[in-house]
Amino acid sequence: MAGLFVGRQRYDLVRFALSPLGGERWRGGYHELRRLQLTRLPSLESERCSSRTPQGGMEQREPIVPCRSTIVQRSMTFPDITPDLKAAMPNLRGRLLANQSLAELTWFRVGGPAQVLFTPADENDLAYFLAHLPKEFSVYVVGVGSNLIVRDGGLPGVVIRLSPRGFGETSANEEFVSAGAAALDKRVAETAAAASLTGLEFFFGIPGTIGGALRMNAGANGSETKDVLVEASGVSRDGQQIRFTSANMKFVYRSSGVDPSVIFTSARFRGIVAAPEAIRARMNEVQNHRETAQPIREKTGGSTFKNPPGHSAWKLVDAAGCRGLRVGGAQVSEMHCNFLINTGTATGHDIETLGETVRARVKENSGIELHWEIKRIGIEQP
């Protein structure tokens, strides 16, 4: 009942804030909303985890860290504010959904709901939405969820997902390849290959979208997004449509210097004309490497940690004795120990806790601090 009561308070605050009468009181109401959203109810704790023995009995074992996989967790819901958003944005063409599960949108298949999930029709619709969305609302953009852990409590505010229909087109013209931010990196490589353009084969081995590649300067096999980008387009938090040259992107290793609130919508790349057979052979090499060295058929999220200067993250993890390490339903991959996998019962808490356990062990063993490459968003399960 307490959770329902808190939820109702949140709902009333947001409805009032978006109403004509709420106007200038919005900011104070929003901060109260955030206080209530982040108030933690008594946490679920388990000092021991249990598993069934082959004989059907219960075997008690000590976990490495607290385990939540065997605990029935309460479902998290947020107040439904979509009717108010629709009323405030009469010309909106995209789709608004309340309390939409994000687990199905991530490769790990874990995480709570988005308070609001918005799928814009196109770039103009996205700009319209952001221009009319109150600034106090948090906004996060999600692609195919291949590099993402959503925490079990979900995300208050708005999650934006660019659809392949509105943002997934790719095309080639002379030495240039254009792509929407929702286009798969693999498809961009295929579009370039069909036009006999080399230089973009590395995208074939990256399990994400162009929007994510722009944000994190995605790379593989010795090449990075910065090496081939000509320009990118995006929309700012206030709805302004902006273009960025490659220099404007301020790329560094696995990151860009563009304001994090900007949502990328498209990009243009430059390739070099080459023999189609050589391009296809290179793409086959990339694919064979992934299939033989990475757990691509598991519920995973790609490379977990960035490579520290002069080191390989997987070697540091292996040297710290973490290959195969488990927390609840999460495990460090036996095949490639810079990958975490959901063995089938993991929660977001399990996966993130496993990652932090690995970081601590590597630090203790080598003195080197690993930094997450996978993004982690949302709030913990109350």
C-alpha positions, 0 to 999 in steps of 0.5 A, a space after each residue: 500500500 505504501 508503494 501505491 500511495 507514493 505512486 499516486 503522489 507522483 502522479 498527482 504532482 506530474 499531472 498538476 505540473 503539466 496542467 495550465 494551472 501548474 505552470 510556474 510551480 512546475 520546478 518545485 513540484 518536479 523536485 518533489 517528484 524526484 524525491 519521491 521517485 528515488 525514495 527507497 523502500 526497505 530493500 530485499 536482502 538474502 544472506 544465502 542462495 539456494 539451489 535444487 540438488 539432483 535428488 530434488 532437495 535444497 542445497 545451501 551455498 554461500 554466494 560470492 555477493 548478495 544474490 537477488 535472482 532467487 527472490 521474487 521481486 515486486 513489479 515496478 510501475 510509474 505514474 502514467 503521464 502519457 495523456 498529459 503529454 499528448 494533450 500538451 503536444 497535439 501535433 505529435 505523430 510518434 507513439 507514446 507508451 506508459 510503463 513499457 518494459 525495457 527488458 525486451 529491448 536489450 540484449 541482456 533481457 533484464 531491467 524495469 520499465 520506462 515511465 514513458 517510451 516514445 518512438 518518434 515518426 521522424 526527425 521533425 517529430 523528435 524535434 517537436 517532442 523535445 521542444 515541448 517536453 518540460 526541461 525537468 524531464 530526464 531523457 534517455 535514448 535507446 537503440 537495439 540495447 546491445 551495450 546496455 544494462 537497464 536497472 531493475 527499478 526502470 527509468 523515470 522520465 522519458 526513454 526515446 527509441 528511434 525506429 528502423 522505419 523512421 531512422 533506419 535507411 541506408 544508401 550509397 552515392 559515389 564514395 559516401 554512405 548515408 545511414 539513419 541512427 537506427 540503422 544496424 552497424 552491420 547493415 551499413 557495412 553491407 551497404 558499403 560493400 554493395 557499392 564496392 566501398 572499403 573502410 567500413 567493414 569493421 562495422 560488420 562486427 559491431 552489434 549496435 546501431 549507428 546512433 550508438 556508434 556516433 555516441 561512443 566512437 564504436 570500433 573493432 579490428 583496428 578501426 573506429 567510427 572517427 576514421 570514416 565519419 564525414 558528418 552527423 545530424 542530431 537534435 538537441 534537448 530543446 528541439 534544435 536540429 544540428 549538424 556536426 562535422 567529424 571534427 565537431 564530434 571531438 572523438 576520443 577512445 570509445 566516446 565523443 565530446 558532443 553534449 550527451 543530451 543530443 540525440 543523433 539521427 543520421 550520419 554520412 561516411 566516406 569509403 574508398 572504392 575497392 574490389 568487391 571480393 576483397 571487401 567481402 573477404 574482409 567482412 567474412 574475417 570479421 564475422 568468423 572472428 566474432 563467432 569463434 572468439 565471442 559468445 554472440 549466441 548468449 544473452 550478453 551486451 558486448 565488451 563490458 570494459 574499455 581496454 586500459 592504455 597498453 592492456 587488454 581488459 580480458 587479459 586483466 579479468 582472466 589474470 584476476 581469476 574471474 573467468 566463469 565467475 557467477 553472481 546469481 544468474 549472471 556469469 563472466 563468459 568462459 569463451 571471452 572474459 570481457 563479456 558478461 552473460 545472462 544464463 537465463 535467470 539474471 537480474 540487472 542487479 546480478 549483472 551490474 554486481 558481477 561487473 563491479 566484483 570483477 572490477 574490484 578483483 582486477 584492481 586488487 590483482 593488478 592495481 589497474 582500474 577497469 572502466 565500464 564500456 557498457 552503459 548502465 541506466 535507471 534506478 534500483 528495484 525498491 
